[in-house]
Amino acid sequence: MNSVDAAGLGIGDDHPPRIMGVLNVSEESPYDPSVYDDPGEAARYVDESLIGEGADIVDVGLESANKRFDVLSAEEELERLHVALETIESVSGDAIFSIETRYAEVADEALSQGFDMVNDICGFADPEMPTVCEDHDVAVAKMASPPDLERPGAVEETDWAERKSPEWASQAGYVEQVYEALKQNGLTDKTIVDPAFGGWSEAQTLEDDRETFRRLREFRALERPMLVSINRKNFLGEIAGRETDERLPVSLAATSMAVERGAHVIRTHDVAETRDAALIGNAFSERASVATDGVAVSQLDVHSTREFRAQLRERGVDPAFADDWRTQLLEIEGLDPDASERLIAVAAEHGADVQRASDAGLLLMGSTTSISDVSERLEDESGRLSDIGAKLSKLLR
């Protein structure tokens, strides 16, 4: 995992999770507590409610990214930039200041006058953005997005048949599209990847966000620190049946899980509480790296065959190796003696192994390929074995 230096602030596995507080100087932004148009009041909010509560980074938005609002031009964003610049000049606390923009022209101006990093919500749709960030030698958060300055985060509406291939487009699921969107237009050495949670288009569903969150570790294969913005998001609120103003507890639970799954920066409006939740997630994360005499050994974060494949693919290794080498261990309970004997026989035919557990359950062991072959064979059987085959297939997807 490549760590990033953001104006002296380390971001990555070797550093504690970083909290990104939010300030908006956009009158149309929907979250009122973070919206200011007076630099003095904005600075007090930053000092007291963001930096004072533990924010390492302050992300300043010039316009709302909500799809309900018209997109501002670069010129219109530049007209608002003076409020942001006057604000950060008046802040007394110590933090890294990030400018949220999709335009390289705006980023260049902001970086030239005091900002420390960029939060690009359109994923380098402006082709000059990587160059501007490299010229200023700054960190840049890149949100997964189509190559379209007016459609941040709507990755499923990208013409993937043209950008990749018709075959890839016909098979790729939403998470695969997010992953590929992050790779589009490249990554700088100081890029922080953002999987783009939230309702960026009508086509994106809450299930899409849940699946992205479940598979968050796969994005670690990009070898870049990861930012997540999940604060009070709808996909969390639906699980608990909570409206936005009641979603802090679910946001904190998800924050701990996100950090444990590999997130390094948490963007939030609830700074103090989110900081504590992130520290808990970090305390119980298990990642190991040892370096001595110029030799480094790192334990890659692999908890599933998909994650294994992603790590191999990004390193130029045939991902099919994951199917042969990744060991699967599954427990099966509730089979009668005849069905158990049949399962044992089918497993042996396909290079898998079954052991009887002390609690009368069965332990099925083997490579992903062998277990997949067993599941396909069992689906052709009758009764409970067919059901077991279907369940195994679902688990392996």
N, C-alpha and C positions, 0 to 999 in steps of 0.2 A: 504494500500500500504506500503510494507516494504521498508524503505529507506536503502541505502547502504553507508557505510563509506569507501571511497577509499583513503587510506593514509591521512585521515583528511578532504577530500573533500566530503561533503554530496551530495548524489544523490537521488532524489525522490520528492514526491509531496511537501514536506516542504522546498524545496530548489529551487533556480532559475535554469532554464535550463542550462545544461553544454555543452560547445562547445569542440569537439574533433578535433583538427587539425591533419593533416597527414604528416608524413615524411617517405619517402621510401629510403632504402639503397639497393634497388633491381634494377639493371641496366635494367631489362626487363619491369619495370612498365611503363604503357602507359601514365601517366600524368607527363610530363617532369618537370614542375615547382617544383614538390615535390621530385624529385629524386636526391640523392647525394651519392657520394662514398668517399668524403673527409670529415672527421669529423669536421674540422674547418669551412668549408663552410656550412656544415649541421647545425652546432650550430648557425651560424649567421642567417641562414634561420629560424630556430626555434625561436630565440630571436626576430627577426624583423617581420617576416611574420606570425608567429603562436602565441606565447605568447604575443608579442607586439600588436597584433591585437585583443587579447581577448580570446585566447584558454585557457581553464582550464586543458585540457588533451592533451598530444601529443602522438599519436599512431604511433609507429615505425614499419614499415613492412620490413621484411627481404627478402620476395619474392613476386612477383605478384600473386594474387589469380585468375587472368584471366585464364579461361579454355583453352585458346589457347596455354598456355605455359606448359612445363613439370613441374611436382611437384618436388620440392627439397626434399631431405631426411633430417632427423633431423641433420645428420652430416654436410650436406652442409649448412643448416641454421646456425649451430653453427660456421662454418668458417666465416660467415658474421657478427656474433654477435659483434665482436670486434669493428667494425665501429660504431654500435649503442651505445655501451658502452662508447667509446671515445667521441661520440657526446654529450651524456647527461652529461658527466663529464665537458664538456666545455661550456654548456649552463649556462648563468647567470640569466635568468629569472626564475620565480617560476611557476611550473606546475607539474601535475601528469604525469608520463611516463608509457605508456602502450606498452607492446610487443605484436605484432600481430603474432601469431603462432598457429599451430595445434598440436604441439608436447609438451607433458608434460616435456620431457627432456630439451627442449629449454627454456620452461617457467621457470623451476626450476633454470637453470643457470642464466637466465636474472634477475629473482627476487633475486637471491643470490648476484648479483653484482650491484644492484641499481635501477632496474625497480620497479614500484609501483603496477601495475595491469596487467592483461592479456586480450587480445582480441582474443578469440578462434573462428576462422572462420569455424571450422568443428564440432562445437556443441558437444564437449566432445566425439568425435569419438575415441580419445585416452583415454581409461578408467582410466588412471592415472591422467588426467588433474584435475578433481575435488579434488582429494587428495592433489596434489601439491599446488593448490590454497588455500585449507583449512589449510595445514601445514604452509604456509606463511601468512595466515590470510589476503588475498588480494581479492579485487573485481575482477570479471571476466565477461567480456561480452561474452555471448554464442549465436552464430549465428545459426539459424535454418539450419540443415544440415542432410544428411544421416549419418549413423554410418560408414563412410568410409573416411579415411584420404586423399584420392585422389579426392573426389567429394564434395567440399564445396558447400552448398546451393542448391544442385539438389534434393530437397525434393520429387519431383514427381517421381523420379527414385528409391525411396526406395521400397523395397519389403514389402508393408504395409500389405498384406495378411498374411505374416509370422509374422511380428512384432506386428500386432494388431489382425486382423481376416479377413477372406475373406469377411464377411458381411460388416464390417466397410470399408474395402478397396473399395468395389463396390459402396459405397454411399458417401464417403468423397470427398469433393471438395478440391481445392488447398489450400485455407486458413485453412481448417481443418487439412490438412497435415502439414502445417507450424506450426500450434499450437501444434500438437502432436510431431513434430520433436523437438520443444523446450523442451518438457517434457521428451524425451528419454534420458536415462542415468542420469536423475535426475537434480536437481538444488542445488547449495550451498546456504548458507545463504546470500552470497554476490554476487549472480549472477545478471547480467543485461541482459535482453533478447533482441535479435536482430532478427526481422522477415525476414531478408535476401532479401532485394530488389536487383534486378539486374539480368542479363541474365546468370545465373549459368549453364544452360543446354539448349539444343536445344528445349526441351519440354516445358520449361517455356516461357510464352508469356507476352507481355506488358499488356494484359488484366489481367493476374494473379497479376502483380504488382499493377495495378489500384484497383483491388478488395481487395488486402491486405491492401492498403492504406485506402480505404473506410471503412474497418472494423477494423482499427487500435485499437480502444478502446477495442475490445474483448480481446486483449492480456493483458490488465490490470487485468483480472481475475487471472492471474498467480501470482499476488501479488509481482511482482518484478519490479524495474525500467526498462525502455525500452530505447534502443538505436536504432536510425534509420540512415541509410546511404542512402540518396536520392539525394545527390549533383549531379546535371547535369545528372541524370539518363535518360535512353531512354524513359521510360514510361511517363515522364514529357515532354521531348522534342517533342515527337510525337503529344501531345495535341496542343502545340503551333506551331508546324512545325519549330523547331529550332535545329540547329546542336549544338554539345557539347560546342563550344566556345561562343555560343549565349544564353545559357540556364540559366545564373545566375538569371534573373528575375523570371523564373518559379520555380527555386530551392528555392528562397526566399519565394515565395507565399506558396509553399508546406511546407516549414519549419514552418511557422506560423501555418498552419493547423495541422501539425504533433504534435506540442507542445500542441495545444488546445485539440487534441485527445488523449494526454497522453504520448507523448515522453518526456524523461528526458535528453537524451544525443543526440546531433546532430553531426554526423561525417561529416567533410567537408574539402574541399581545400580552400574555400572562407570564411575565418574566420570572418573578421570584419563585412561583410554584413550579414552573417548567424547569428552572435550574435544578431544584431539588430532585425532581423526577428523573432528570437526565443523569445526575450523579448516582442515583440508585441503579439505573440501567448500566452505567459504566462500571460500577463496583462489582457487578456480577457477570460482566462479559469475560469470556475466556478466549484470549488471543495471545499468541506467543511469538516473540521475535528475539533472536540473539545475534549480536554482531561483535566479532573480535578480530583484530588484525586484518581488517578489510574483507572479512568473510562474513556474510549474513545468512542466517537460516530463519525463515518465517513459516509459521503454520498458517496455511491458507484457510479461509473461512468457508468450509464445505459441510453442509448439513443435509444435502439432498443430491440426487443424481443430476438435477437441472443445474444446481450450483457448481457441481463438479464439471459438467459439460461447458458451462460458461467460462470457468477458469482455464480449461484446456484450450477452448476456442480462441480466447484473447491472447494466448501465448503461442498460437500457431500450431497447436497439436490437435490431431484428429479427435474430436469430441466423442467418437464411438468408443474410445478406450474407457470412458467412464462406465459404459454398459458392461464391460468385461471385468473391471477391477473394483467397482464400487460394491461393497458387500451389503446385502439387504438382510435384515433380521425382523421377522414378523411373527406375532403370536396369534394362534388360531384356537378359539374355544368353542365348545358346543357341538362338536362332531361325534356321531355315534361310532362304535368300534369299526364297523364295515367301511364307513366313509373315511375314517382315519387311515385304515390300511390302504385304501385306494389312493388317498393323497400321498402317502409315503411312496407308493409304487410310481405314481406319475412324477413326483419330484425326482426320484432316482433316474428315471428315463431322460430327464432334461438337465442333469448335472447339478441339481439342488439337493439339499439334505433336510430331513425332518427329524427332530429329536423330541421325545416326550418330556414335558416339564413335570415337576413334582406336584403341581396342582391339577394334573390331568389335561392340561392344555398341550398344544403342539407348537414347537418353534420351527418355522420354515426359514432356511438360510440359503443364500446363494448370491450370484451376481445379478445385476438388474436384468441382463439378457435371459438368464436361466429362469428367474422368477416370472418374467414376462411370458416365457414359453409355457411355464406351468399354468399361469392364469388363463392363457388362450386355450390350453387343453382342457382345463377344468370347466370352462364355459360351455364346452360340448358335452359335458356329463349331465346327469339329471339331478334333480332335487337340490340338497344343500350344497353339493360340490359345485354346481353351476353358479349358485349364489356366491360362494367363496371366490370362484374365478372372477366374477364381475367386480367384487369388492377389491381383489388384488389389482385388477386392471385400473380401477379408479385411484388407488393409492399410488400407483406407479406413474400416473400421468403428470 
